[in-house]
Amino acid sequence: MYFNGLTMIEKKDRVLRPDQVSEILKVSRRTVYRLVAEGELEAFRVRGSLRIRESAVRAYVRRQIALFQRETGVAEDSVPNVT
């Protein structure tokens, strides 16, 4: 099913509020808003309210793990899988 040319969100890809994302990432809500504003975390608005797909949170975490590994030289197998 399509909406404005985009695939509709799959049922298993939950849509989260900023407070839920902040709990998952163990950061403040302000940090979540900052990540969105800086383009690091993909989000959208529903009637003015910010929403973030769970898959976008997973993608963000994967990118942060890869960045950490490159910066520190930590082996890929020593960091837990987040998928």
Distance bins in CASP14 RR format, pairs under 12 A and 6 or more apart:
PFRMAT RR
TARGET T0000
AUTHOR 0000-0000-0000
RMODE 2
METHOD distances of the structure
MODEL  1
1 7 1 0 0 1 0 0 0 0 0 0 0
1 8 1 0 1 0 0 0 0 0 0 0 0
1 9 0 0 0 0 0 1 0 0 0 0 0
1 10 0 0 0 0 0 1 0 0 0 0 0
1 11 0 0 0 0 0 1 0 0 0 0 0
2 8 1 0 0 1 0 0 0 0 0 0 0
2 9 0 0 0 0 0 1 0 0 0 0 0
3 9 0 0 0 0 1 0 0 0 0 0 0
3 44 0 0 0 0 0 1 0 0 0 0 0
4 44 0 0 0 0 0 1 0 0 0 0 0
6 44 0 0 0 0 0 1 0 0 0 0 0
6 53 0 0 0 0 0 1 0 0 0 0 0
7 13 0 0 0 0 0 1 0 0 0 0 0
7 53 0 0 0 0 0 1 0 0 0 0 0
7 55 0 0 0 0 0 1 0 0 0 0 0
8 15 0 0 0 0 0 1 0 0 0 0 0
8 53 0 0 0 0 0 1 0 0 0 0 0
9 15 1 0 0 1 0 0 0 0 0 0 0
9 16 0 0 0 0 0 1 0 0 0 0 0
9 44 0 0 0 0 1 0 0 0 0 0 0
9 46 0 0 0 0 0 1 0 0 0 0 0
9 51 0 0 0 0 1 0 0 0 0 0 0
9 52 0 0 0 0 0 1 0 0 0 0 0
9 53 1 0 0 1 0 0 0 0 0 0 0
9 54 0 0 0 0 1 0 0 0 0 0 0
9 55 0 0 0 0 1 0 0 0 0 0 0
9 56 0 0 0 0 0 1 0 0 0 0 0
10 53 0 0 0 0 1 0 0 0 0 0 0
10 54 0 0 0 0 0 1 0 0 0 0 0
10 55 0 0 0 0 1 0 0 0 0 0 0
11 54 0 0 0 0 0 1 0 0 0 0 0
12 53 0 0 0 0 0 1 0 0 0 0 0
12 54 0 0 0 0 1 0 0 0 0 0 0
12 55 0 0 0 0 1 0 0 0 0 0 0
12 58 0 0 0 0 0 1 0 0 0 0 0
13 42 0 0 0 0 0 1 0 0 0 0 0
13 51 0 0 0 0 0 1 0 0 0 0 0
13 52 0 0 0 0 0 1 0 0 0 0 0
13 53 1 0 1 0 0 0 0 0 0 0 0
13 54 1 0 1 0 0 0 0 0 0 0 0
13 55 1 0 1 0 0 0 0 0 0 0 0
13 56 0 0 0 0 1 0 0 0 0 0 0
13 57 0 0 0 0 0 1 0 0 0 0 0
13 58 0 0 0 0 1 0 0 0 0 0 0
13 59 0 0 0 0 0 1 0 0 0 0 0
14 20 0 0 0 0 1 0 0 0 0 0 0
14 21 0 0 0 0 0 1 0 0 0 0 0
14 24 0 0 0 0 0 1 0 0 0 0 0
14 51 0 0 0 0 1 0 0 0 0 0 0
14 52 0 0 0 0 1 0 0 0 0 0 0
14 53 1 0 0 1 0 0 0 0 0 0 0
14 54 1 0 1 0 0 0 0 0 0 0 0
14 55 0 0 0 0 1 0 0 0 0 0 0
14 56 0 0 0 0 0 1 0 0 0 0 0
14 57 0 0 0 0 1 0 0 0 0 0 0
14 58 0 0 0 0 0 1 0 0 0 0 0
15 21 0 0 0 0 0 1 0 0 0 0 0
15 42 0 0 0 0 0 1 0 0 0 0 0
15 43 0 0 0 0 1 0 0 0 0 0 0
15 44 0 0 0 0 1 0 0 0 0 0 0
15 45 0 0 0 0 0 1 0 0 0 0 0
15 46 0 0 0 0 1 0 0 0 0 0 0
15 49 0 0 0 0 0 1 0 0 0 0 0
15 50 0 0 0 0 0 1 0 0 0 0 0
15 51 1 0 1 0 0 0 0 0 0 0 0
15 52 1 0 0 1 0 0 0 0 0 0 0
15 53 1 0 1 0 0 0 0 0 0 0 0
15 54 1 0 0 1 0 0 0 0 0 0 0
15 55 0 0 0 0 0 1 0 0 0 0 0
15 56 0 0 0 0 1 0 0 0 0 0 0
15 57 0 0 0 0 0 1 0 0 0 0 0
16 22 0 0 0 0 1 0 0 0 0 0 0
16 23 0 0 0 0 1 0 0 0 0 0 0
16 24 1 0 0 1 0 0 0 0 0 0 0
16 25 0 0 0 0 0 1 0 0 0 0 0
16 29 0 0 0 0 0 1 0 0 0 0 0
16 32 0 0 0 0 1 0 0 0 0 0 0
16 36 0 0 0 0 0 1 0 0 0 0 0
16 41 0 0 0 0 0 1 0 0 0 0 0
16 42 0 0 0 0 0 1 0 0 0 0 0
16 43 0 0 0 0 1 0 0 0 0 0 0
16 44 0 0 0 0 0 1 0 0 0 0 0
16 46 0 0 0 0 0 1 0 0 0 0 0
16 49 0 0 0 0 0 1 0 0 0 0 0
16 50 0 0 0 0 1 0 0 0 0 0 0
16 51 1 0 0 1 0 0 0 0 0 0 0
16 52 1 0 1 0 0 0 0 0 0 0 0
16 53 1 0 0 1 0 0 0 0 0 0 0
16 54 1 0 1 0 0 0 0 0 0 0 0
16 55 0 0 0 0 0 1 0 0 0 0 0
16 56 0 0 0 0 1 0 0 0 0 0 0
16 57 1 0 0 1 0 0 0 0 0 0 0
16 58 0 0 0 0 0 1 0 0 0 0 0
16 60 0 0 0 0 0 1 0 0 0 0 0
17 23 0 0 0 0 1 0 0 0 0 0 0
17 24 0 0 0 0 0 1 0 0 0 0 0
17 29 0 0 0 0 1 0 0 0 0 0 0
17 32 0 0 0 0 1 0 0 0 0 0 0
17 33 0 0 0 0 0 1 0 0 0 0 0
17 43 0 0 0 0 0 1 0 0 0 0 0
17 45 0 0 0 0 0 1 0 0 0 0 0
17 46 0 0 0 0 0 1 0 0 0 0 0
17 49 1 0 0 1 0 0 0 0 0 0 0
17 50 1 0 0 1 0 0 0 0 0 0 0
17 51 1 0 0 1 0 0 0 0 0 0 0
17 52 1 0 0 1 0 0 0 0 0 0 0
17 53 0 0 0 0 0 1 0 0 0 0 0
17 54 0 0 0 0 0 1 0 0 0 0 0
17 57 0 0 0 0 0 1 0 0 0 0 0
18 24 0 0 0 0 0 1 0 0 0 0 0
18 25 0 0 0 0 0 1 0 0 0 0 0
18 27 0 0 0 0 0 1 0 0 0 0 0
18 28 0 0 0 0 1 0 0 0 0 0 0
18 29 1 0 1 0 0 0 0 0 0 0 0
18 30 0 0 0 0 1 0 0 0 0 0 0
18 31 0 0 0 0 1 0 0 0 0 0 0
18 32 1 0 1 0 0 0 0 0 0 0 0
18 33 1 0 0 1 0 0 0 0 0 0 0
18 34 0 0 0 0 0 1 0 0 0 0 0
18 35 0 0 0 0 1 0 0 0 0 0 0
18 36 1 0 0 1 0 0 0 0 0 0 0
18 37 0 0 0 0 0 1 0 0 0 0 0
18 41 0 0 0 0 1 0 0 0 0 0 0
18 43 0 0 0 0 1 0 0 0 0 0 0
18 45 0 0 0 0 0 1 0 0 0 0 0
18 49 0 0 0 0 1 0 0 0 0 0 0
18 50 1 0 1 0 0 0 0 0 0 0 0
18 51 0 0 0 0 1 0 0 0 0 0 0
18 52 1 0 0 1 0 0 0 0 0 0 0
18 57 0 0 0 0 0 1 0 0 0 0 0
19 25 0 0 0 0 0 1 0 0 0 0 0
19 27 0 0 0 0 0 1 0 0 0 0 0
19 28 0 0 0 0 1 0 0 0 0 0 0
19 29 1 0 1 0 0 0 0 0 0 0 0
19 30 0 0 0 0 0 1 0 0 0 0 0
19 31 0 0 0 0 0 1 0 0 0 0 0
19 32 0 0 0 0 1 0 0 0 0 0 0
19 33 0 0 0 0 0 1 0 0 0 0 0
19 49 0 0 0 0 0 1 0 0 0 0 0
19 50 0 0 0 0 0 1 0 0 0 0 0
19 51 0 0 0 0 0 1 0 0 0 0 0
19 52 0 0 0 0 0 1 0 0 0 0 0
20 27 0 0 0 0 0 1 0 0 0 0 0
20 29 0 0 0 0 1 0 0 0 0 0 0
20 32 0 0 0 0 1 0 0 0 0 0 0
20 50 0 0 0 0 0 1 0 0 0 0 0
20 51 0 0 0 0 1 0 0 0 0 0 0
20 52 0 0 0 0 1 0 0 0 0 0 0
20 53 0 0 0 0 0 1 0 0 0 0 0
20 54 0 0 0 0 1 0 0 0 0 0 0
20 57 0 0 0 0 1 0 0 0 0 0 0
21 27 0 0 0 0 1 0 0 0 0 0 0
21 28 0 0 0 0 0 1 0 0 0 0 0
21 29 0 0 0 0 1 0 0 0 0 0 0
21 30 0 0 0 0 0 1 0 0 0 0 0
21 31 0 0 0 0 1 0 0 0 0 0 0
21 32 1 0 1 0 0 0 0 0 0 0 0
21 33 0 0 0 0 1 0 0 0 0 0 0
21 34 0 0 0 0 0 1 0 0 0 0 0
21 35 0 0 0 0 1 0 0 0 0 0 0
21 36 0 0 0 0 1 0 0 0 0 0 0
21 41 1 0 0 1 0 0 0 0 0 0 0
21 42 0 0 0 0 0 1 0 0 0 0 0
21 43 0 0 0 0 1 0 0 0 0 0 0
21 50 0 0 0 0 1 0 0 0 0 0 0
21 51 0 0 0 0 1 0 0 0 0 0 0
21 52 1 0 1 0 0 0 0 0 0 0 0
21 53 0 0 0 0 1 0 0 0 0 0 0
21 54 0 0 0 0 1 0 0 0 0 0 0
21 56 0 0 0 0 1 0 0 0 0 0 0
21 57 1 0 1 0 0 0 0 0 0 0 0
21 58 0 0 0 0 0 1 0 0 0 0 0
21 60 0 0 0 0 1 0 0 0 0 0 0
21 61 0 0 0 0 0 1 0 0 0 0 0
22 28 1 0 1 0 0 0 0 0 0 0 0
22 29 1 0 1 0 0 0 0 0 0 0 0
22 30 0 0 0 0 1 0 0 0 0 0 0
22 31 1 0 0 1 0 0 0 0 0 0 0
22 32 1 0 1 0 0 0 0 0 0 0 0
22 33 0 0 0 0 1 0 0 0 0 0 0
22 34 0 0 0 0 0 1 0 0 0 0 0
22 35 0 0 0 0 1 0 0 0 0 0 0
22 36 0 0 0 0 0 1 0 0 0 0 0
22 41 0 0 0 0 0 1 0 0 0 0 0
22 50 0 0 0 0 0 1 0 0 0 0 0
22 52 0 0 0 0 0 1 0 0 0 0 0
22 57 0 0 0 0 0 1 0 0 0 0 0
23 29 0 0 0 0 1 0 0 0 0 0 0
23 31 0 0 0 0 0 1 0 0 0 0 0
23 32 0 0 0 0 1 0 0 0 0 0 0
23 57 0 0 0 0 0 1 0 0 0 0 0
24 31 0 0 0 0 0 1 0 0 0 0 0
24 32 0 0 0 0 1 0 0 0 0 0 0
24 41 0 0 0 0 0 1 0 0 0 0 0
24 52 0 0 0 0 1 0 0 0 0 0 0
24 54 0 0 0 0 1 0 0 0 0 0 0
24 56 0 0 0 0 0 1 0 0 0 0 0
24 57 1 0 1 0 0 0 0 0 0 0 0
24 58 0 0 0 0 1 0 0 0 0 0 0
24 60 0 0 0 0 0 1 0 0 0 0 0
24 61 0 0 0 0 1 0 0 0 0 0 0
24 82 0 0 0 0 0 1 0 0 0 0 0
25 31 1 0 0 1 0 0 0 0 0 0 0
25 32 1 0 0 1 0 0 0 0 0 0 0
25 34 0 0 0 0 0 1 0 0 0 0 0
25 35 0 0 0 0 1 0 0 0 0 0 0
25 40 0 0 0 0 0 1 0 0 0 0 0
25 41 0 0 0 0 1 0 0 0 0 0 0
25 52 0 0 0 0 0 1 0 0 0 0 0
25 54 0 0 0 0 0 1 0 0 0 0 0
25 56 0 0 0 0 0 1 0 0 0 0 0
25 57 1 0 0 1 0 0 0 0 0 0 0
25 58 0 0 0 0 0 1 0 0 0 0 0
25 60 0 0 0 0 1 0 0 0 0 0 0
25 61 1 0 0 1 0 0 0 0 0 0 0
25 64 0 0 0 0 1 0 0 0 0 0 0
25 82 0 0 0 0 0 1 0 0 0 0 0
26 32 0 0 0 0 0 1 0 0 0 0 0
26 61 0 0 0 0 0 1 0 0 0 0 0
27 33 0 0 0 0 0 1 0 0 0 0 0
27 34 0 0 0 0 1 0 0 0 0 0 0
27 35 0 0 0 0 1 0 0 0 0 0 0
27 40 0 0 0 0 0 1 0 0 0 0 0
27 41 0 0 0 0 0 1 0 0 0 0 0
27 57 0 0 0 0 0 1 0 0 0 0 0
27 60 0 0 0 0 0 1 0 0 0 0 0
27 61 0 0 0 0 0 1 0 0 0 0 0
27 64 0 0 0 0 0 1 0 0 0 0 0
28 34 0 0 0 0 1 0 0 0 0 0 0
28 35 0 0 0 0 0 1 0 0 0 0 0
29 35 0 0 0 0 0 1 0 0 0 0 0
29 36 0 0 0 0 0 1 0 0 0 0 0
29 50 0 0 0 0 1 0 0 0 0 0 0
29 52 0 0 0 0 0 1 0 0 0 0 0
30 36 0 0 0 0 0 1 0 0 0 0 0
30 37 0 0 0 0 0 1 0 0 0 0 0
31 37 0 0 0 0 0 1 0 0 0 0 0
31 38 0 0 0 0 0 1 0 0 0 0 0
31 40 0 0 0 0 0 1 0 0 0 0 0
31 41 0 0 0 0 1 0 0 0 0 0 0
31 60 0 0 0 0 0 1 0 0 0 0 0
32 38 0 0 0 0 0 1 0 0 0 0 0
32 39 0 0 0 0 0 1 0 0 0 0 0
32 40 0 0 0 0 0 1 0 0 0 0 0
32 41 1 0 0 1 0 0 0 0 0 0 0
32 42 0 0 0 0 0 1 0 0 0 0 0
32 43 0 0 0 0 1 0 0 0 0 0 0
32 50 0 0 0 0 1 0 0 0 0 0 0
32 51 0 0 0 0 0 1 0 0 0 0 0
32 52 1 0 0 1 0 0 0 0 0 0 0
32 56 0 0 0 0 0 1 0 0 0 0 0
32 57 0 0 0 0 1 0 0 0 0 0 0
32 60 0 0 0 0 0 1 0 0 0 0 0
33 39 0 0 0 0 0 1 0 0 0 0 0
33 40 0 0 0 0 0 1 0 0 0 0 0
33 41 0 0 0 0 1 0 0 0 0 0 0
33 43 0 0 0 0 1 0 0 0 0 0 0
33 45 0 0 0 0 0 1 0 0 0 0 0
33 49 0 0 0 0 0 1 0 0 0 0 0
33 50 1 0 0 1 0 0 0 0 0 0 0
33 52 0 0 0 0 0 1 0 0 0 0 0
34 40 0 0 0 0 1 0 0 0 0 0 0
34 41 0 0 0 0 1 0 0 0 0 0 0
34 43 0 0 0 0 0 1 0 0 0 0 0
34 50 0 0 0 0 0 1 0 0 0 0 0
35 41 1 1 0 0 0 0 0 0 0 0 0
35 42 0 0 0 0 1 0 0 0 0 0 0
35 43 0 0 0 0 1 0 0 0 0 0 0
35 50 0 0 0 0 0 1 0 0 0 0 0
35 52 0 0 0 0 1 0 0 0 0 0 0
35 56 0 0 0 0 0 1 0 0 0 0 0
35 57 0 0 0 0 1 0 0 0 0 0 0
35 59 0 0 0 0 0 1 0 0 0 0 0
35 60 1 0 0 1 0 0 0 0 0 0 0
35 61 0 0 0 0 0 1 0 0 0 0 0
35 63 0 0 0 0 0 1 0 0 0 0 0
35 64 0 0 0 0 0 1 0 0 0 0 0
36 42 1 0 0 1 0 0 0 0 0 0 0
36 43 1 0 1 0 0 0 0 0 0 0 0
36 44 0 0 0 0 1 0 0 0 0 0 0
36 45 0 0 0 0 1 0 0 0 0 0 0
36 50 1 0 0 1 0 0 0 0 0 0 0
36 51 0 0 0 0 0 1 0 0 0 0 0
36 52 1 0 0 1 0 0 0 0 0 0 0
36 53 0 0 0 0 0 1 0 0 0 0 0
36 56 0 0 0 0 1 0 0 0 0 0 0
36 57 0 0 0 0 0 1 0 0 0 0 0
36 60 0 0 0 0 0 1 0 0 0 0 0
37 43 0 0 0 0 1 0 0 0 0 0 0
37 50 0 0 0 0 0 1 0 0 0 0 0
38 60 0 0 0 0 0 1 0 0 0 0 0
39 52 0 0 0 0 0 1 0 0 0 0 0
39 56 0 0 0 0 0 1 0 0 0 0 0
39 59 0 0 0 0 0 1 0 0 0 0 0
39 60 0 0 0 0 1 0 0 0 0 0 0
39 63 0 0 0 0 0 1 0 0 0 0 0
40 52 0 0 0 0 0 1 0 0 0 0 0
40 56 0 0 0 0 0 1 0 0 0 0 0
40 57 0 0 0 0 0 1 0 0 0 0 0
40 59 0 0 0 0 0 1 0 0 0 0 0
40 60 1 0 0 1 0 0 0 0 0 0 0
40 61 0 0 0 0 0 1 0 0 0 0 0
40 63 0 0 0 0 1 0 0 0 0 0 0
40 64 0 0 0 0 1 0 0 0 0 0 0
40 67 0 0 0 0 0 1 0 0 0 0 0
41 50 0 0 0 0 0 1 0 0 0 0 0
41 51 0 0 0 0 0 1 0 0 0 0 0
41 52 1 0 0 1 0 0 0 0 0 0 0
41 53 0 0 0 0 1 0 0 0 0 0 0
41 54 0 0 0 0 0 1 0 0 0 0 0
41 55 0 0 0 0 0 1 0 0 0 0 0
41 56 1 0 0 1 0 0 0 0 0 0 0
41 57 1 0 0 1 0 0 0 0 0 0 0
41 58 0 0 0 0 0 1 0 0 0 0 0
41 59 0 0 0 0 1 0 0 0 0 0 0
41 60 1 0 1 0 0 0 0 0 0 0 0
41 61 0 0 0 0 1 0 0 0 0 0 0
41 63 0 0 0 0 1 0 0 0 0 0 0
41 64 0 0 0 0 0 1 0 0 0 0 0
42 50 0 0 0 0 0 1 0 0 0 0 0
42 51 0 0 0 0 0 1 0 0 0 0 0
42 52 1 0 0 1 0 0 0 0 0 0 0
42 53 1 0 0 1 0 0 0 0 0 0 0
42 54 0 0 0 0 0 1 0 0 0 0 0
42 55 0 0 0 0 1 0 0 0 0 0 0
42 56 1 0 1 0 0 0 0 0 0 0 0
42 57 0 0 0 0 1 0 0 0 0 0 0
42 58 0 0 0 0 0 1 0 0 0 0 0
42 59 1 0 0 1 0 0 0 0 0 0 0
42 60 1 0 0 1 0 0 0 0 0 0 0
42 63 0 0 0 0 0 1 0 0 0 0 0
43 49 0 0 0 0 0 1 0 0 0 0 0
43 50 1 0 1 0 0 0 0 0 0 0 0
43 51 1 0 0 1 0 0 0 0 0 0 0
43 52 1 0 1 0 0 0 0 0 0 0 0
43 53 0 0 0 0 1 0 0 0 0 0 0
43 54 0 0 0 0 0 1 0 0 0 0 0
43 55 0 0 0 0 0 1 0 0 0 0 0
43 56 1 0 0 1 0 0 0 0 0 0 0
43 57 0 0 0 0 1 0 0 0 0 0 0
43 59 0 0 0 0 0 1 0 0 0 0 0
43 60 0 0 0 0 0 1 0 0 0 0 0
44 50 1 0 0 1 0 0 0 0 0 0 0
44 51 1 0 1 0 0 0 0 0 0 0 0
44 52 0 0 0 0 1 0 0 0 0 0 0
44 53 0 0 0 0 1 0 0 0 0 0 0
44 56 0 0 0 0 1 0 0 0 0 0 0
45 51 1 0 0 1 0 0 0 0 0 0 0
45 52 0 0 0 0 0 1 0 0 0 0 0
46 52 0 0 0 0 0 1 0 0 0 0 0
46 53 0 0 0 0 0 1 0 0 0 0 0
50 56 0 0 0 0 0 1 0 0 0 0 0
51 57 0 0 0 0 0 1 0 0 0 0 0
52 58 0 0 0 0 0 1 0 0 0 0 0
52 59 0 0 0 0 0 1 0 0 0 0 0
52 60 0 0 0 0 1 0 0 0 0 0 0
53 59 0 0 0 0 1 0 0 0 0 0 0
53 60 0 0 0 0 0 1 0 0 0 0 0
54 60 0 0 0 0 0 1 0 0 0 0 0
54 61 0 0 0 0 0 1 0 0 0 0 0
54 82 0 0 0 0 0 1 0 0 0 0 0
54 83 0 0 0 0 0 1 0 0 0 0 0
55 61 0 0 0 0 0 1 0 0 0 0 0
55 62 0 0 0 0 0 1 0 0 0 0 0
55 82 0 0 0 0 0 1 0 0 0 0 0
55 83 0 0 0 0 1 0 0 0 0 0 0
56 62 0 0 0 0 0 1 0 0 0 0 0
56 63 0 0 0 0 0 1 0 0 0 0 0
57 63 0 0 0 0 0 1 0 0 0 0 0
57 64 0 0 0 0 0 1 0 0 0 0 0
57 82 0 0 0 0 1 0 0 0 0 0 0
57 83 0 0 0 0 0 1 0 0 0 0 0
58 64 0 0 0 0 0 1 0 0 0 0 0
58 65 0 0 0 0 0 1 0 0 0 0 0
58 81 0 0 0 0 0 1 0 0 0 0 0
58 82 1 0 0 1 0 0 0 0 0 0 0
58 83 1 0 0 1 0 0 0 0 0 0 0
59 65 0 0 0 0 0 1 0 0 0 0 0
59 66 0 0 0 0 0 1 0 0 0 0 0
59 82 0 0 0 0 1 0 0 0 0 0 0
59 83 0 0 0 0 1 0 0 0 0 0 0
60 66 0 0 0 0 0 1 0 0 0 0 0
60 67 0 0 0 0 0 1 0 0 0 0 0
60 82 0 0 0 0 1 0 0 0 0 0 0
61 67 0 0 0 0 0 1 0 0 0 0 0
61 68 0 0 0 0 0 1 0 0 0 0 0
61 79 0 0 0 0 0 1 0 0 0 0 0
61 80 0 0 0 0 0 1 0 0 0 0 0
61 81 0 0 0 0 0 1 0 0 0 0 0
61 82 1 0 1 0 0 0 0 0 0 0 0
61 83 0 0 0 0 1 0 0 0 0 0 0
62 68 0 0 0 0 0 1 0 0 0 0 0
62 69 0 0 0 0 0 1 0 0 0 0 0
62 76 0 0 0 0 0 1 0 0 0 0 0
62 79 0 0 0 0 0 1 0 0 0 0 0
62 80 0 0 0 0 0 1 0 0 0 0 0
62 81 0 0 0 0 1 0 0 0 0 0 0
62 82 1 0 0 1 0 0 0 0 0 0 0
62 83 1 0 0 1 0 0 0 0 0 0 0
63 69 0 0 0 0 0 1 0 0 0 0 0
63 70 0 0 0 0 0 1 0 0 0 0 0
63 82 0 0 0 0 0 1 0 0 0 0 0
64 70 0 0 0 0 0 1 0 0 0 0 0
64 71 0 0 0 0 0 1 0 0 0 0 0
64 79 0 0 0 0 0 1 0 0 0 0 0
64 82 0 0 0 0 1 0 0 0 0 0 0
65 71 0 0 0 0 0 1 0 0 0 0 0
65 72 0 0 0 0 0 1 0 0 0 0 0
65 73 0 0 0 0 0 1 0 0 0 0 0
65 74 0 0 0 0 1 0 0 0 0 0 0
65 75 0 0 0 0 0 1 0 0 0 0 0
65 76 0 0 0 0 1 0 0 0 0 0 0
65 77 0 0 0 0 0 1 0 0 0 0 0
65 78 0 0 0 0 0 1 0 0 0 0 0
65 79 1 0 1 0 0 0 0 0 0 0 0
65 80 0 0 0 0 1 0 0 0 0 0 0
65 81 0 0 0 0 1 0 0 0 0 0 0
65 82 1 0 0 1 0 0 0 0 0 0 0
65 83 0 0 0 0 0 1 0 0 0 0 0
66 72 0 0 0 0 0 1 0 0 0 0 0
66 73 0 0 0 0 0 1 0 0 0 0 0
66 74 0 0 0 0 0 1 0 0 0 0 0
66 76 0 0 0 0 1 0 0 0 0 0 0
66 79 0 0 0 0 1 0 0 0 0 0 0
66 82 0 0 0 0 0 1 0 0 0 0 0
67 73 0 0 0 0 0 1 0 0 0 0 0
67 74 0 0 0 0 0 1 0 0 0 0 0
67 79 0 0 0 0 0 1 0 0 0 0 0
68 74 1 0 0 1 0 0 0 0 0 0 0
68 75 0 0 0 0 0 1 0 0 0 0 0
68 76 0 0 0 0 0 1 0 0 0 0 0
68 78 0 0 0 0 0 1 0 0 0 0 0
68 79 1 0 0 1 0 0 0 0 0 0 0
68 82 0 0 0 0 0 1 0 0 0 0 0
69 75 1 0 0 1 0 0 0 0 0 0 0
69 76 1 0 0 1 0 0 0 0 0 0 0
69 77 0 0 0 0 0 1 0 0 0 0 0
69 78 0 0 0 0 1 0 0 0 0 0 0
69 79 1 0 0 1 0 0 0 0 0 0 0
70 76 0 0 0 0 0 1 0 0 0 0 0
70 79 0 0 0 0 0 1 0 0 0 0 0
72 78 0 0 0 0 0 1 0 0 0 0 0
72 79 0 0 0 0 1 0 0 0 0 0 0
73 79 0 0 0 0 0 1 0 0 0 0 0
74 80 0 0 0 0 0 1 0 0 0 0 0
END
